[in-house]
Amino acid sequence: MSSSVDLSVIPLAYRLFFLYIEPLSAIVGAIYAGGLPAQYLAYLTSSPTAAALTRIATPPTATLISLYQLSNLYLLFALNEHFVLKSTSSVRTWRALLFGLLTADFGHLATMIPLAQEKGWAEVFLRFWAWNAMEWGSVGFVYAGASMRTSFLLGLGFGKGAKLSKKD
């Protein structure tokens, strides 16, 4: 009896993004939040002076704990997405997990509101050419993930003959 799962019912673009690209990016986020907390915080500020102070100062204990917890959640996100989706070819299971992650995408974007209030809404959510690394990760990559999840949930790329019933 083979324990392999035939994921060929899931289009290649989705498999590559959800099984490898996105989990890897979440692990990078986990490394920065947990392993380089001062640099992580520096990327979150729009003020060059605050960023410089953040890089040289050890964050307060409560901030460190929050960043370690965030790092842990990024790791959980990466492992869940990769291992749960890799373990099944059930489109129903993929849809359920991806719907939950799409909801989290909107929550993640909402966490950027304080920066948008400080820096300007268009600066944070639209002017991609001016984004720093954190904005690319926290906005641009979230836009990409949300777009991929929405496309999957709409059945895009499955072909005309594909039946995406609730029983899948």
Helices and strands as residue ranges (DSSP letters): G 7-9, H 12-16, I 17-21, H 22-35, H 37-44, H 48-56, H 61-86, H 91-110, H 113-119, H 121-125, G 128-130, H 133-135, I 136-140, H 141-154
